[in-house]
Amino acid sequence: MTDTQIQAPPRPPAPAVTAPRPSARERGTRLLAALFLAPTIVGIVVFTVVPIVGSVVLSLFHWNVIDSPSFAGTANYREMFTDSTVLVSFRNTLVFMVFAVALQLLIALTLALAVNGRMPTWLRSVFRSAFFFPLVLSAASISVVMKYLFNQDFGVVNWLLGLIGIAPVPWLTSENSAMAAVVLVYVWQQFGFSFLLFVGGLNNIPKEIHEAAALDGATGLRKHLNVTLPLLSPTLLVASVVGIINALQVFEQPYVLTNGGPGDSTRTVVMVIYESAFEQLRFGEASAVGVLLFVLIMAVTALQFRLSRRFVHYQ
């Protein structure tokens, strides 16, 4: 044994692990998927992201289209919170949202439960088509027709009320009833969407669950409260989220029926945005109101999803 120790030869370095190159078929599949997604992505960027960013930027300026924009900072927002018309419009919009969405969901759910009951298939199809039909019509055209129906002097609604001894109601000319008329017209057109959602949700509930509930003695209203509604809660969440978002952006019905009146009793936020931008040419102020409405919609939607963790039950 010598002083010099025999050392083992060094190990060769491990070969680098490289990911296998995708085949031509995989590359073609990825390219095809990108081509199919491209129109949607471009549409979202062009028609959603860009307008939102543009509105935020424009809200920091004074601009009337004719003159060059002048930087205003947060002046538009400060002015908005001191403008009584803007504040009233937000209050009206929130009041409208509460009553319209609640009535819409109640009517849609009641009719969905009735249609889902025992009846011939052809009759069920007739009801589904009839309830959904108003949704495909123009909101402006429906509002024009409803304006005549709710007329205090020669409207059909007051004529029908007169048959049962009720005096004519100033539907569109009284601050106490104008909002009610706008809500009724809006709900009549919009409840078809929630109705179809509820019909689909009810059809997805297994019949065995209702049969088991019936064996336990749950019938009628008790069965719907303890069995149907918990199982239908995911559909109810979707219907309420969509309903609230649409209600917060209501425009056609109050604009055509009452033009925001009498006074400002039915003036909504979107009406204020329209009037500020296209009638008064105050695009900066209109953008500031639009940004606040966007924040309100996002906050309400986030609150709904937050509460859904406690009230929504998934199968």
C-alpha positions as CSV (number, residue, x, y, z in Angstrom):
1,M,0.0,0.0,0.0
2,T,1.6,3.2,-1.2
3,D,1.1,6.7,0.2
4,T,-0.8,7.7,-2.9
5,Q,-4.4,6.5,-2.6
6,I,-6.1,5.2,-5.7
7,Q,-9.1,7.5,-6.4
8,A,-12.2,6.3,-8.3
9,P,-12.6,7.7,-11.7
10,P,-15.1,10.6,-11.8
11,R,-18.6,9.8,-12.8
12,P,-19.7,11.2,-16.1
13,P,-22.2,14.1,-15.8
14,A,-25.9,13.1,-16.0
15,P,-27.4,13.8,-19.3
16,A,-29.6,16.9,-19.3
17,V,-33.3,16.0,-19.2
18,T,-35.1,17.8,-22.1
19,A,-38.8,17.9,-22.6
20,P,-39.9,15.9,-25.6
21,R,-40.6,18.2,-28.6
22,P,-44.3,18.3,-29.4
23,S,-45.3,16.4,-32.5
24,A,-46.6,18.1,-35.6
25,R,-50.1,17.0,-34.6
26,E,-49.9,18.5,-31.1
27,R,-48.6,21.8,-32.6
28,G,-51.5,21.8,-35.1
29,T,-54.0,21.2,-32.2
30,R,-52.5,24.1,-30.2
31,L,-52.6,26.4,-33.2
32,L,-56.2,25.5,-33.9
33,A,-57.2,26.1,-30.3
34,A,-55.5,29.5,-30.4
35,L,-57.3,30.4,-33.6
36,F,-60.7,29.5,-32.1
37,L,-59.9,31.5,-28.9
38,A,-58.5,34.5,-30.7
39,P,-61.9,36.1,-31.7
40,T,-63.1,35.9,-28.1
41,I,-59.9,37.2,-26.7
42,V,-59.8,40.1,-29.2
43,G,-63.4,40.9,-28.6
44,I,-63.0,41.0,-24.8
45,V,-59.9,43.2,-25.2
46,V,-61.4,45.6,-27.8
47,F,-65.0,45.8,-26.4
48,T,-64.4,45.4,-22.7
49,V,-60.9,46.1,-21.5
50,V,-60.1,49.0,-23.7
51,P,-63.4,50.8,-23.0
52,I,-62.9,50.3,-19.2
53,V,-59.4,51.7,-19.3
54,G,-60.5,54.5,-21.6
55,S,-63.3,55.5,-19.3
56,V,-61.0,55.6,-16.3
57,V,-58.6,57.8,-18.1
58,L,-61.3,60.0,-19.5
59,S,-62.8,60.5,-16.1
60,L,-59.7,62.4,-15.1
61,F,-60.3,65.0,-17.9
62,H,-62.8,67.7,-18.9
63,W,-63.7,67.1,-22.5
64,N,-66.6,68.3,-24.6
65,V,-65.5,66.8,-28.0
66,I,-65.1,70.2,-29.5
67,D,-62.2,71.5,-27.4
68,S,-59.0,69.7,-26.5
69,P,-59.2,67.6,-23.2
70,S,-58.0,69.4,-20.1
71,F,-56.7,67.5,-17.1
72,A,-59.0,67.7,-14.1
73,G,-57.6,65.1,-11.7
74,T,-60.3,64.0,-9.3
75,A,-62.5,67.1,-9.9
76,N,-65.1,65.1,-11.8
77,Y,-65.4,62.6,-8.9
78,R,-65.7,65.4,-6.3
79,E,-68.3,67.1,-8.4
80,M,-70.2,63.9,-8.8
81,F,-70.5,63.4,-5.0
82,T,-72.0,66.9,-4.6
83,D,-74.4,66.6,-7.6
84,S,-77.9,66.0,-6.3
85,T,-79.0,64.5,-9.6
86,V,-76.3,61.9,-9.6
87,L,-76.9,61.0,-6.0
88,V,-80.7,60.6,-6.6
89,S,-80.0,58.5,-9.7
90,F,-77.9,56.1,-7.6
91,R,-80.6,55.9,-5.0
92,N,-83.3,55.3,-7.6
93,T,-81.2,52.6,-9.3
94,L,-80.7,50.7,-6.0
95,V,-84.4,50.9,-5.2
96,F,-85.2,49.7,-8.6
97,M,-82.7,46.9,-8.4
98,V,-84.1,45.6,-5.1
99,F,-87.8,45.5,-6.2
100,A,-87.2,44.4,-9.8
101,V,-84.8,41.6,-9.0
102,A,-86.9,40.3,-6.1
103,L,-90.1,40.3,-8.1
104,Q,-88.4,38.9,-11.2
105,L,-86.9,35.9,-9.2
106,L,-90.2,35.3,-7.3
107,I,-92.3,35.2,-10.5
108,A,-89.8,33.2,-12.4
109,L,-89.4,30.6,-9.7
110,T,-93.2,30.3,-9.1
111,L,-93.9,29.8,-12.8
112,A,-91.0,27.3,-13.1
113,L,-92.4,25.2,-10.3
114,A,-95.8,25.3,-11.9
115,V,-94.6,24.4,-15.4
116,N,-92.4,21.7,-13.9
117,G,-95.5,20.0,-12.4
118,R,-97.8,17.5,-14.0
119,M,-99.0,18.7,-17.4
120,P,-98.8,17.6,-21.0
121,T,-95.4,18.0,-22.7
122,W,-96.8,20.2,-25.5
123,L,-98.4,22.5,-23.0
124,R,-95.2,22.8,-21.1
125,S,-93.4,23.8,-24.3
126,V,-96.1,26.4,-25.0
127,F,-95.6,28.0,-21.6
128,R,-91.8,28.0,-22.0
129,S,-91.9,29.7,-25.3
130,A,-94.6,32.3,-24.2
131,F,-92.7,33.3,-21.0
132,F,-89.3,33.6,-22.9
133,F,-90.8,35.5,-25.9
134,P,-90.7,39.0,-24.4
135,L,-87.0,38.7,-23.8
136,V,-86.2,38.5,-27.5
137,L,-88.1,41.8,-28.2
138,S,-86.6,45.2,-28.1
139,A,-86.9,46.9,-24.7
140,A,-87.5,50.2,-26.4
141,S,-90.4,48.9,-28.6
142,I,-92.0,47.2,-25.6
143,S,-91.7,50.3,-23.5
144,V,-93.4,52.4,-26.3
145,V,-96.4,49.9,-26.2
146,M,-96.5,49.9,-22.4
147,K,-96.5,53.6,-22.3
148,Y,-99.9,53.6,-24.1
149,L,-101.1,50.7,-21.9
150,F,-100.3,52.6,-18.7
151,N,-101.7,55.9,-19.9
152,Q,-103.9,57.4,-17.2
153,D,-106.7,58.6,-19.6
154,F,-107.0,55.9,-22.3
155,G,-104.7,53.1,-21.1
156,V,-105.9,49.5,-21.0
157,V,-104.5,49.0,-17.5
158,N,-106.7,51.7,-16.0
159,W,-109.7,50.5,-18.1
160,L,-109.3,47.0,-16.6
161,L,-109.0,48.5,-13.1
162,G,-112.1,50.5,-13.7
163,L,-114.1,47.3,-14.3
164,I,-113.6,46.3,-10.7
165,G,-114.2,49.8,-9.4
166,I,-110.7,51.1,-9.0
167,A,-110.1,54.8,-9.9
168,P,-107.6,55.6,-12.7
169,V,-104.0,55.5,-11.5
170,P,-101.5,58.1,-12.7
171,W,-99.0,55.4,-13.5
172,L,-96.5,57.5,-15.4
173,T,-97.2,61.0,-14.0
174,S,-97.0,60.5,-10.2
175,E,-93.8,60.1,-8.2
176,N,-95.5,57.4,-6.1
177,S,-96.4,55.1,-9.0
178,A,-94.0,55.9,-11.8
179,M,-91.2,53.7,-10.4
180,A,-93.8,50.9,-9.9
181,A,-94.8,51.1,-13.6
182,V,-91.1,51.0,-14.7
183,V,-90.5,47.9,-12.4
184,L,-93.5,46.1,-13.8
185,V,-92.5,46.7,-17.4
186,Y,-88.9,45.6,-16.8
187,V,-89.9,42.5,-14.9
188,W,-92.5,41.5,-17.6
189,Q,-89.7,41.5,-20.2
190,Q,-86.8,40.1,-18.1
191,F,-88.3,37.3,-16.0
192,G,-88.2,34.8,-18.9
193,F,-84.4,34.4,-18.6
194,S,-84.6,33.5,-14.9
195,F,-87.6,31.3,-15.7
196,L,-85.5,29.2,-18.1
197,L,-82.7,28.9,-15.6
198,F,-85.0,27.7,-12.9
199,V,-86.6,25.2,-15.3
200,G,-83.2,23.8,-16.1
201,G,-82.2,23.7,-12.5
202,L,-85.4,21.9,-11.5
203,N,-84.9,19.3,-14.2
204,N,-81.4,18.6,-12.8
205,I,-82.7,17.7,-9.4
206,P,-82.9,13.9,-9.1
207,K,-86.5,12.6,-8.7
208,E,-85.3,10.2,-6.0
209,I,-84.6,13.1,-3.7
210,H,-88.2,14.3,-3.9
211,E,-89.5,10.8,-3.5
212,A,-87.4,10.3,-0.4
213,A,-88.7,13.6,1.0
214,A,-92.2,12.6,0.3
215,L,-91.7,9.4,2.3
216,D,-90.4,11.5,5.2
217,G,-93.6,13.5,5.1
218,A,-92.4,16.6,3.2
219,T,-95.1,17.8,0.9
220,G,-96.2,21.1,-0.8
221,L,-94.5,24.3,0.5
222,R,-92.5,22.4,3.1
223,K,-90.9,20.2,0.4
224,H,-90.0,23.2,-1.7
225,L,-88.5,25.1,1.2
226,N,-86.5,22.3,2.7
227,V,-85.6,20.3,-0.4
228,T,-86.1,22.2,-3.7
229,L,-84.6,25.6,-2.7
230,P,-81.4,24.3,-1.2
231,L,-80.8,22.1,-4.3
232,L,-81.7,25.0,-6.6
233,S,-79.4,27.5,-4.8
234,P,-76.6,27.4,-7.4
235,T,-79.1,28.3,-10.1
236,L,-80.6,30.9,-7.8
237,L,-77.1,32.4,-7.4
238,V,-76.6,32.7,-11.2
239,A,-80.0,34.2,-11.7
240,S,-79.6,36.8,-9.0
241,V,-76.1,37.8,-10.1
242,V,-77.2,38.3,-13.7
243,G,-80.4,40.0,-12.6
244,I,-78.7,42.5,-10.4
245,I,-76.1,43.3,-13.0
246,N,-78.8,44.0,-15.6
247,A,-81.0,45.9,-13.2
248,L,-78.1,48.2,-12.2
249,Q,-77.7,49.1,-15.9
250,V,-81.4,49.7,-16.6
251,F,-82.0,52.5,-19.2
252,E,-84.6,51.8,-21.9
253,Q,-87.7,51.4,-19.7
254,P,-87.4,54.6,-17.6
255,Y,-86.1,56.6,-20.6
256,V,-89.0,55.7,-22.8
257,L,-91.8,55.5,-20.2
258,T,-91.1,58.5,-18.0
259,N,-87.9,60.1,-19.3
260,G,-86.6,60.0,-15.7
261,G,-89.6,61.9,-14.4
262,P,-91.8,63.1,-12.8
263,G,-89.0,65.2,-11.5
264,D,-86.1,62.8,-10.9
265,S,-88.1,60.0,-9.4
266,T,-87.2,57.4,-12.1
267,R,-83.9,58.8,-13.3
268,T,-81.3,56.0,-13.2
269,V,-77.5,56.1,-13.3
270,V,-77.2,55.0,-17.0
271,M,-79.7,57.8,-17.9
272,V,-77.4,60.3,-16.1
273,I,-74.4,58.9,-18.1
274,Y,-76.3,59.3,-21.3
275,E,-77.5,62.8,-20.6
276,S,-74.1,64.0,-19.4
277,A,-72.2,62.6,-22.4
278,F,-74.5,62.9,-25.4
279,E,-76.8,65.8,-24.4
280,Q,-74.5,68.0,-22.3
281,L,-71.2,66.9,-23.9
282,R,-69.6,66.4,-20.5
283,F,-67.7,63.2,-21.3
284,G,-65.3,63.4,-18.4
285,E,-68.2,63.7,-15.8
286,A,-70.1,60.9,-17.6
287,S,-67.0,58.7,-17.4
288,A,-66.6,59.3,-13.7
289,V,-70.2,58.2,-13.1
290,G,-69.6,55.2,-15.3
291,V,-66.5,54.2,-13.3
292,L,-68.4,54.5,-10.0
293,L,-71.2,52.3,-11.4
294,F,-68.7,49.8,-12.5
295,V,-67.2,49.7,-9.0
296,L,-70.7,49.3,-7.5
297,I,-71.5,46.4,-9.8
298,M,-68.2,44.7,-9.0
299,A,-68.7,45.2,-5.2
300,V,-72.3,43.9,-5.2
301,T,-71.2,40.9,-7.3
302,A,-68.3,40.1,-5.0
303,L,-70.6,40.4,-2.0
304,Q,-73.0,37.9,-3.6
305,F,-70.3,35.4,-4.2
306,R,-69.0,35.9,-0.6
307,L,-72.4,35.2,0.8
308,S,-72.9,32.3,-1.5
309,R,-70.3,30.3,0.6
310,R,-72.9,30.2,3.3
311,F,-76.2,29.9,1.5
312,V,-75.4,28.0,-1.7
313,H,-75.3,24.2,-1.5
314,Y,-73.8,22.1,-4.3
315,Q,-74.7,18.5,-4.8
